[in-house]
Every structure is written in C-alpha cells, then in structure tokens.
Amino acid sequence: MKRIAWIGTGAGLLAAAALAGCSERSSPTFEYMPQMAYTPAHMAQEEGSMRTPVEGTVPRGFKPYPYKGMVEPTGGGLKNPLSRTKAVFEKGREYFNIYCMVCHGPYGEGNGTVVPKYPQPPTLQSDKVRNWADGRIYHVIHEGQNLMPSYASQIPERHRWEIIHYIRVLQRAKNPTAEDLKRLEKW
Ligand code: HEC
C-alpha cells in the first residue's frame, strides 16, 4: 500500500514540474504558420487599410446630390414629392421642432432658444423665403448656408419635404391667403 502512495506522489510531482516548465519557457515553441499569427497591424482608418472605391462606382443606396456646391438648385428639378395632408403636416411639425426650432423659433421668425448666444437666423416668414420654391429650401437643408450647417446626414429626404410643407403652414398662418381667409369666414 505504502509503495503505491509513493508512486502516486512521484507522478504528481513530475506533472507539476512539467507544468511549471511551460510558464518558464523564455522562447516560443515551434510555431505553426507564424505569418498568420503575426500579421502586420493596421489601424482601421489608416491609409492602406481602407479600400478605395472602384472609380465610377457609388455605394449601394447612395444617391448623388446633383446640386452640390451650387448656390441654388438650377432647373427646378427639385420638386416636393409629398402632397399636403394632415399626416405630412404633423410629421413636418415634429421634425421642424426637433431640428430647426432651436435656431429659427416656433414660427420660423429667428427667435429660437439658442439666440442670441448663436447668431440670429433671418426669418423664414420673409417675402424672399415665401417666394422660394420648395426645392430652394430643400437645398439649404441639404447644403447648409453660411452659418447654418448642412442637415443632410441627420434628416432623411422624406422628412425634409415634410418640414418644408410645415414651413409653408407656418407662413400661411402668419400671412393667410385670400382663400384661407374665405375659409376662416365660413367657420
Ligand atoms: C444652428 C442653428 C440653425 C438650425 C438648427 C437651422 N438653421 Fe436654418 N439658418 C440658420 C442661420 C444662422 C441661417 C442664416 C445663414 C446665412 O447667414 O445665410 C439660416 C438660414 C436658413 C434659411 C435661409 C433663409 C434666408 O433668408 O436666406 C432657410 C430656408 C433655413 N435656414 C431653413 C432651416 C431649416 C428647414 C432647418 C431645420 C431642418 C434649419 N434651418 C435649421 C441657423 C440654423
């Protein structure tokens, strides 16, 4: 019995020694395919690790903006595709209040809460903007204008057109048309 116990202890010690040897090894053992373990490291955005797109191609879903860099969109190609419905006005109000109101104010009069810490924008109730085509306002949202940054990356196309319909609502609330006034009389 005693003998078996001694053998057991001896085997245990041997195993422990073998394991300890592993952690003390100063040079790596045989490396299989080292070129896979040690690849040259690149930062994600570093030159050489980003693939340049093939010339003449655009990413999937990307729609180039044909009026980029222009003062205004030419040719009248930018038309509001949405009709003037209550649902569109309501969405427009929601997004105007999220994105535009801080600077332009609740009626677009340039009295948002960030003014005057931020320079006061011109009123959207001016004859100028009232006479602008919808596409011209769209252009400002897409490209920005002087101090106003571009909102192209924040606001999807559909919401921009909704916002523009809502700006028209604000303008007509302040400057009702003859037709609007007639309707008011009926109330
Ligand atoms: C950070 C503040 C800020 C926000 C937010 C902002 N604007 Fe402006 N906006 C300005 C300023 C400032 C100008 C004047 C730029 C200039 O000097 O030409 C301006 C100009 C404009 C003009 C042109 C007015 C004119 O008479 O030339 C339009 C149209 C307009 N903004 C629409 C919008 C709409 C729509 C939104 C929301 C999607 C919006 N803006 C969000 C600051 C802002």
Residues whose N, C-alpha, C, O or C-beta is under 5 A from the ligand:
A	BS01	HEC	Y99 C100 C103 P119 Q120 P121 P122 T123 I137 V140 I141 Q145 N146 L147 M148 Y151
